[in-house]
Amino acid sequence: MKLTIDVGFDLVCPWCLIGQRELGRALVEFRERYPGVAVAQRWHSLQLLPGIPDEGLPFHPFYVQRLGSAAAVSARQAQVRQAGRRAGLDFDFASMTVMPNTAGAHALLAQARVEQGEGAVQSLIEALFEAHFFGGANLGDPDTLACIAREHGIEPSEQAALSPYPLPGSGVPVFVFNGREVLSGAQPAQVLLEAMEASVC
C-alpha cells in the first residue's frame, strides 16, 4: 500500500509554510498508525505572483496596495502570526523588505529534483522558506539563490526552468492524497491526517 501526497505551493505564501509544518505533524502520526504504508511526497510549484518584476517590489508598500490599507496588512499579519504559532512558527515580517519574483527559486527546485530527487527538493524548500520568512532574504536575487543552492550541493544552472504542474484549484497550498482526497488551505494536522486515512482505506 502506498500514499502519494502532491502539494501545490509558492515560497512567498506563509500559509504554505504553515501547511508544510502541519503536514509534517500529520505524517508523524500517520506513520505510527500505518507503518506498512510507503509515503511519497511531491511538491509542485504554483507561482502566485508571476507579474512581479525580477528585482522584486518593496514588501510593505506591495501589501498595502494589495490589501487596501496599512491596517488591513497589520490585521492579516496578526492572523498569520497566530496560525504560525500553532504550527511552531514565529514569522518575522519586520525583516522582510522585498516581495520577490519566485520564478528563479522554483526553477532551482526543478533542477534539484532532476539532479538529486524529491528528498533534495524538500530540504531546499525548507531552506528557502527559512531564508524568506525568517532571514529577510530576497528569493528573486540570483546570488542569494546560488548561495542557498550551493549549501545543498547544487550548482545553479541557467538552463533550469519553472515546470508548472496541474493541480485542482488556483490557490495554495493545495494537498492531493493518492489523487483522490483534495484539501485547500493550511489545514490543521488532524484534518490532513483524516484525508490521508481516507485515501488509503
N, C-alpha and C positions, 0 to 999 in steps of 0.2 A: 504494500500500500504506500502511496506517495501523496504528499501535499505540496503543490506548487503555488507560490504566492507571487503574484505580479503586482507591483506597486508603481503607480504613476506619481511623479513628484517634480518639484522645482526647488532649487537650492536657496532661493530668496524667500521661500514661504515658511514662516515659523510653524505653521500648523503641520507642515510636512515633517519637520524635526520632532515635534511633539508626537505625531503619528508614528514615526520611526521608533521612538522610545517606548510607546505603548505597545507597538508590535513586538518589540523585544521582550517585554514583560509577558505578553500573551504566549510567546513561543516557549519561554521557560516552563510555564505551566503546561502547555500542550505536550512538550517532550516528556515531561514527568508522567502525564496521563497516558501517552501513546508512544512508548519508547520504540515500538516496531515500525513506526511511520517515518519514512525518509522525507525530509523537508528541504525544498529548494526555493530560494528567493531570487526574484528577477526584478531589478529596479529599472524603470523606464523614464527617460527624460521627457517632460512636458513643459516647455518653456512658456511661462505665463506672460512675459512682457518682452516679446521679440523686438518691439519697436524702440526700446531704449537704445540710445547711441552707444557705440563701442566703448567710449570713455566713461559711460555711466552718467547719472544725474545726481545732484545734491539730495541726500537722503530725506531730510526733514521737509524741505520745500516740495519734493515729489509727493510725499504722503499728504501734506496739507492740500495740495491741488487735487489729489485723488479722492480724499475723503471729505473735503469741503471746508475744514477749519482745523486750527491747532487743537481745539477742544476735542474734536472728533478723533484726531490722531492720538491724543492722550488717553481717551476712553478705550480705543482699540488696543493700544499697547498695554493698558492695565488688564484688559481681558486676556490678552496673550500671556502676560506675566503670570496671571492667576492659573491659567491652564498649564503653563510651563512648570510652575512649582509643583503641581500634582504629578507631573512626569519627572520630577527631579532636575528641572532646568531653571536657570536664573538668567533670563535674557538681558543683555546689556545694550539696549537701544542707544544709549548715550554715546557709545563708542563707534556707532555706525554713521559714517559720513557720506557714503556713496551707495546709491541703488544701482547695482551693476547689470550689464547685459550678460546673461549666463550662457550664451551660445558656446563660448570657448571652454567653459567649465564642463558643460555636457559633452562636448566633443572629446575632452580629455577622458571622461568616464567611458566613452565609447572605445577609445584607444586602449584603456586599461582592460576592458572586457575582452578585446581581441587578443591582447598580449599576455594577460595574466589570469583571466577568468573572473567569474562573478564574485568570488571572495575578495579579490583586489578592488573591485568596484565598490563593495560595501565599505571597505576600510577607507577608501578615498572619499566616499560620500561623507563619512563621519568627519574626516579631516576638513573637508570643505565647509560643512555645516559649522564646525567649531570655529574656523577662521572667520567666517562671515558674521555669525551671531555673537561670538564672544571675543573675537580679536579685532573687529573692525576692518577686516581685510576687504579689498576690492576684488571680487571674483571675476571681474572683467579685465583685470590687468594681466597681460601675458607673463610678466616677470613674477607676479605673485603666484600664478598658476604653475609656472615652471618650477618654482621653489617647492611648492607642495608636492608636485608630481615627482620630483627627484627624491624627496624624502620617502617616497613609496616605490622607488626603484623604476620610475618611468621617465623616459626622455621624451618630452613633448614633441609631437610631430605636426608640421603644418598641414599634413595630408588628412589628419583626423577631422571628422565632420559629425555634426549632430545627426542622429538617426532616430526620427520620430517613430513611435510605436502606437498602434491604435488601441485605445482603452475606452471603456464606457464613460460618457460624460465629458465635460470640458474643464472641470475644476480639479484641484489637487488638495490633499492627497486622495488617491483612489486605490482601493485594495480589491484584488480579484483572487478568489481562492478556488483552485482547480477549475478555473474557467466557468464557475457556476455561481458562487456566492459573491456579491459585489457590495462593497461599503464605500461611501464617500465621506470625506472629512476626517478630522483627528479623533477617531473613536476611542473610548476607554478600552483598556486591555481586556476586560471581561466580554465586551461586545465583539472584539476581534476574535477572542477565543471561541465564542459560540459559533461564529461564522466558520472558523477552522473545523470545528467538530461537525458542523452540518455538511461541510464539503467532503468529508471522508466517510460519513456514515450512510 
